[in-house]
């Protein structure tokens, strides 16, 4: 297994994909965090007087001292985590496109060993992407938000752990998604369109139309975002499990959108649900690749 993992690392390092994708990761994580940090630096004005008072009453903090930097960081890393998901797509779908999957399977004792090595290798890459994303976003927070509104030490650490966990899971999700479709262009287009457009439209449309707030807490993009976004929402006390009934539907949407996680239940619930989504696609891809012809 050790030799298979070394071979996977050599394979990924021999290609440009890993560092080419780091460029948009850094740009997106930094500038989205910086822009959101600048926007939310005056938290009371951003949310409006009524909602700010509700938040301060719920969590016992002066709105001017709430660490809005945590909200900015959640926005930056949540959008940037699409990059490791795309990186994961290339793991198997890319090998089918380049025809290297034949060598990969023939040089391993069996397909299970080859796929396990690939899973472990790309999980490590996902952690690396998560660390880079968090580091860049943290710098953006410190340059755009007043120091009194930075996250506490515990919140920094929680956000770091959440970012790395989310990046690992979305990378594995990408592997499974690409393995099921076996087409890099199709998988990339569908992944980007679903994560950035379709699911967000569905969540907001159903929220307004039928008050179905649960969609954001169970669909793939919402639960992936809900890991770090849920940490921010938990810190502010406005995840769906904590919000009092006095907060109306519109205010709840605004509050949770500030954490980049509308409909979020809690960070741990989001992590468990997205893990289930990851295992569904990874399992389908794993099962499919046990039987596919590689010639």
C-alpha positions as CSV (number, residue, x, y, z in Angstrom):
1,X,0.0,0.0,0.0
2,X,2.8,2.4,0.8
3,X,4.3,2.0,-2.7
4,X,0.9,2.5,-4.3
5,X,0.5,5.8,-2.3
6,X,3.9,6.9,-3.3
7,X,3.1,6.2,-6.9
8,X,-0.1,8.2,-6.6
9,X,1.7,11.2,-5.2
10,X,4.3,11.0,-8.0
11,X,1.6,10.8,-10.5
12,X,-0.2,13.9,-9.2
13,X,3.1,15.9,-8.8
14,X,4.1,15.1,-12.3
15,X,1.1,16.9,-13.6
16,X,0.4,20.6,-13.5
17,X,-3.2,20.3,-12.2
18,X,-2.3,20.4,-8.5
19,X,-0.5,23.8,-8.6
20,X,-2.7,25.3,-11.4
21,X,-5.7,24.8,-9.2
22,X,-3.9,26.4,-6.3
23,X,-4.0,29.7,-8.2
24,X,-7.8,30.1,-8.2
25,X,-8.0,28.7,-4.7
26,X,-5.8,31.4,-3.4
27,X,-7.5,34.2,-5.4
28,X,-11.0,33.1,-4.5
29,X,-10.2,32.5,-0.8
30,X,-8.4,35.8,-0.3
31,X,-10.6,38.2,-2.3
32,X,-13.9,36.8,-1.2
33,X,-12.9,36.8,2.4
34,X,-11.4,40.3,2.1
35,X,-14.5,41.7,0.4
36,X,-16.9,40.1,2.9
37,X,-14.7,41.2,5.8
38,X,-14.8,44.8,4.6
39,X,-18.5,44.6,4.1
40,X,-19.3,43.1,7.5
41,X,-16.8,45.2,9.5
42,X,-19.7,47.3,10.6
43,X,-21.8,44.4,11.7
44,X,-24.6,46.4,13.2
45,X,-25.2,48.5,10.1
46,X,-24.9,45.4,7.8
47,X,-27.6,43.3,9.5
48,X,-29.8,46.3,10.4
49,X,-30.7,47.5,13.9
50,X,-33.5,45.0,14.6
51,X,-31.6,41.8,13.6
52,X,-28.4,43.0,15.3
53,X,-30.3,43.5,18.6
54,X,-31.8,40.0,18.2
55,X,-28.3,38.5,17.7
56,X,-26.8,40.4,20.6
57,X,-29.7,39.3,22.9
58,X,-29.3,35.7,21.8
59,X,-25.6,35.4,22.4
60,X,-25.0,38.2,24.9
61,X,-22.5,40.2,22.9
62,X,-22.3,43.8,21.8
63,X,-22.8,43.7,18.0
64,X,-19.8,45.9,17.6
65,X,-17.6,43.3,19.3
66,X,-18.9,40.3,17.5
67,X,-16.1,38.6,15.6
68,X,-17.4,39.2,12.1
69,X,-14.1,38.0,10.8
70,X,-15.4,34.5,11.3
71,X,-18.3,35.2,8.9
72,X,-15.9,36.6,6.3
73,X,-13.6,33.5,6.6
74,X,-16.6,31.2,6.1
75,X,-17.6,32.9,2.9
76,X,-14.0,32.7,1.5
77,X,-13.3,29.1,2.3
78,X,-16.8,27.9,1.3
79,X,-16.5,29.1,-2.3
80,X,-12.8,28.1,-2.5
81,X,-13.6,24.5,-1.5
82,X,-15.0,24.0,-5.0
83,X,-11.4,23.8,-6.1
84,X,-10.4,20.6,-4.2
85,X,-13.7,19.1,-5.4
86,X,-12.6,19.8,-9.0
87,X,-9.2,18.4,-8.2
88,X,-10.9,15.2,-7.0
89,X,-12.8,14.9,-10.3
90,X,-9.4,14.4,-12.1
91,X,-8.5,11.5,-9.8
92,X,-10.4,8.8,-11.7
93,X,-12.2,10.6,-14.5
94,X,-8.9,12.2,-15.6
95,X,-7.2,8.8,-15.7
96,X,-10.0,7.3,-17.9
97,X,-9.6,10.3,-20.2
98,X,-5.8,9.9,-20.5
99,X,-6.0,6.1,-20.5
100,X,-3.6,5.8,-17.6
101,X,-6.2,4.0,-15.6
102,X,-5.1,0.7,-17.4
103,X,-1.6,1.0,-16.0
104,X,-2.9,2.0,-12.6
105,X,-5.1,-1.1,-12.2
106,X,-2.6,-3.5,-13.8
107,X,0.3,-2.5,-11.6
108,X,-1.7,-2.8,-8.4
109,X,-2.4,-6.2,-6.7
110,X,-6.1,-5.5,-7.2
111,X,-8.5,-2.6,-7.9
112,X,-9.5,-2.3,-4.2
113,X,-5.8,-1.6,-3.3
114,X,-5.5,0.9,-6.2
115,X,-8.6,2.8,-5.3
116,X,-7.8,2.8,-1.5
117,X,-4.3,4.3,-2.3
118,X,-6.0,6.9,-4.5
119,X,-8.5,7.8,-1.8
120,X,-5.8,8.2,0.9
121,X,-3.5,10.2,-1.5
122,X,-6.3,12.6,-2.5
123,X,-7.5,12.9,1.1
124,X,-4.0,14.2,1.9
125,X,-4.2,16.6,-1.0
126,X,-7.6,17.8,0.2
127,X,-6.1,18.6,3.6
128,X,-3.3,20.5,1.9
129,X,-5.8,22.6,-0.1
130,X,-7.8,23.2,3.1
131,X,-4.7,24.4,5.0
132,X,-3.8,26.8,2.1
133,X,-7.4,28.0,1.9
134,X,-7.6,28.7,5.6
135,X,-4.2,30.4,5.7
136,X,-5.1,32.8,2.8
137,X,-8.5,33.6,4.2
138,X,-7.0,34.2,7.7
139,X,-4.6,36.8,6.2
140,X,-7.6,38.4,4.4
141,X,-9.5,38.6,7.7
142,X,-6.7,40.3,9.4
143,X,-6.3,42.8,6.7
144,X,-10.0,43.7,6.2
145,X,-11.5,43.4,9.7
146,X,-10.7,45.4,12.8
147,X,-8.7,43.4,15.3
148,X,-11.4,43.6,17.9
149,X,-13.7,41.7,15.6
150,X,-11.4,38.8,14.8
151,X,-12.3,35.3,15.8
152,X,-11.2,34.1,19.2
153,X,-8.4,31.6,19.5
154,X,-10.9,28.8,19.9
155,X,-12.9,30.0,16.9
156,X,-9.7,30.2,14.7
157,X,-8.9,26.6,15.6
158,X,-12.5,25.4,15.0
159,X,-12.5,27.2,11.6
160,X,-9.1,25.6,10.8
161,X,-10.4,22.1,11.6
162,X,-13.6,22.7,9.8
163,X,-11.9,24.0,6.7
164,X,-9.5,21.0,6.5
165,X,-12.4,18.5,7.1
166,X,-14.6,20.1,4.5
167,X,-11.7,20.2,1.9
168,X,-11.0,16.5,2.5
169,X,-14.6,15.5,2.1
170,X,-15.2,17.6,-1.0
171,X,-12.1,16.1,-2.6
172,X,-13.4,12.6,-2.0
173,X,-16.9,13.8,-3.2
174,X,-15.2,15.0,-6.4
175,X,-13.5,11.6,-6.9
176,X,-16.8,9.7,-6.6
177,X,-18.6,12.2,-8.8
178,X,-16.0,12.0,-11.5
179,X,-15.8,8.2,-11.2
180,X,-19.6,7.9,-11.7
181,X,-19.6,10.1,-14.8
182,X,-16.2,9.1,-16.1
183,X,-16.1,12.4,-18.1
184,X,-14.0,15.3,-16.8
185,X,-15.8,18.0,-18.8
186,X,-19.2,16.7,-17.9
187,X,-18.3,16.3,-14.2
188,X,-16.7,19.7,-14.0
189,X,-19.6,21.5,-15.6
190,X,-22.3,19.7,-13.6
191,X,-20.4,20.2,-10.3
192,X,-19.8,23.9,-10.9
193,X,-23.4,24.6,-12.1
194,X,-24.9,22.7,-9.2
195,X,-22.7,24.0,-6.4
196,X,-22.7,27.6,-7.5
197,X,-26.1,28.1,-9.2
198,X,-28.8,25.4,-9.2
199,X,-28.7,24.4,-5.5
200,X,-28.6,28.0,-4.3
201,X,-31.5,28.9,-6.5
202,X,-33.5,25.9,-5.2
203,X,-32.8,26.7,-1.6
204,X,-33.8,30.4,-1.8
205,X,-36.8,29.7,-4.1
206,X,-38.2,27.1,-1.8
207,X,-37.5,29.2,1.2
208,X,-39.6,32.0,-0.1
209,X,-42.2,29.8,-1.8
210,X,-42.9,27.0,0.6
211,X,-40.8,27.9,3.6
212,X,-38.9,24.6,3.1
213,X,-35.8,25.7,5.0
214,X,-34.5,22.2,5.3
215,X,-33.1,22.0,1.8
216,X,-30.1,24.1,2.6
217,X,-29.4,21.7,5.5
218,X,-29.5,18.4,3.5
219,X,-28.3,19.1,-0.1
220,X,-24.6,18.6,-1.0
221,X,-23.5,22.2,-1.4
222,X,-25.4,23.4,1.6
223,X,-24.0,20.7,3.9
224,X,-20.5,21.2,2.6
225,X,-20.8,24.9,3.2
226,X,-22.5,24.2,6.6
227,X,-19.3,22.7,8.1
228,X,-17.4,26.0,8.3
229,X,-20.5,28.1,7.9
230,X,-22.1,26.1,10.7
231,X,-19.1,26.9,13.0
232,X,-19.8,30.6,12.4
233,X,-23.5,30.2,12.8
234,X,-23.0,28.2,16.0
235,X,-20.7,31.0,17.4
236,X,-23.4,33.6,16.6
237,X,-26.3,31.4,17.8
238,X,-28.3,31.5,14.6
239,X,-28.1,27.9,13.2
240,X,-31.6,26.3,12.7
241,X,-31.3,24.3,15.9
242,X,-30.7,27.4,18.1
243,X,-32.8,30.2,16.5
244,X,-35.8,31.1,18.6
245,X,-39.3,31.1,17.1
246,X,-39.4,34.9,17.4
247,X,-36.9,35.2,14.4
248,X,-39.1,35.3,11.3
249,X,-38.3,33.4,8.1
250,X,-36.8,36.4,6.2
251,X,-34.5,37.4,9.1
252,X,-33.4,33.7,9.5
253,X,-32.4,33.6,5.8
254,X,-30.4,36.9,6.1
255,X,-28.7,35.8,9.3
256,X,-27.7,32.4,7.9
257,X,-26.6,33.9,4.5
258,X,-24.1,36.0,6.4
259,X,-22.5,32.7,7.5
260,X,-22.7,31.4,3.9
261,X,-24.9,28.5,5.0
262,X,-28.7,29.1,4.6
263,X,-30.7,26.4,6.3
264,X,-27.7,25.1,8.3
265,X,-28.6,22.9,11.2
266,X,-25.3,22.8,13.0
267,X,-21.7,22.3,11.9
268,X,-21.6,18.7,13.1
269,X,-24.9,17.9,11.5
270,X,-23.7,19.4,8.2
271,X,-20.5,17.3,8.4
272,X,-22.4,14.1,9.0
273,X,-24.8,14.7,6.2
274,X,-22.2,15.7,3.7
275,X,-20.1,12.7,4.7
276,X,-23.1,10.6,3.8
277,X,-23.3,12.3,0.4
278,X,-19.6,11.7,-0.1
279,X,-19.9,8.1,0.7
280,X,-22.9,7.7,-1.7
281,X,-20.9,9.0,-4.7
282,X,-17.6,7.5,-3.6
283,X,-19.3,4.2,-3.1
284,X,-21.0,4.3,-6.5
285,X,-17.8,5.2,-8.1
286,X,-15.9,2.5,-6.2
287,X,-18.5,-0.2,-7.1
288,X,-18.6,0.9,-10.8
289,X,-14.8,0.7,-11.1
290,X,-14.7,-2.8,-9.8
291,X,-16.5,-4.1,-12.9
292,X,-15.6,-1.6,-15.7
293,X,-13.5,-2.7,-18.7
294,X,-10.2,-0.8,-18.7
295,X,-9.0,-1.8,-22.1
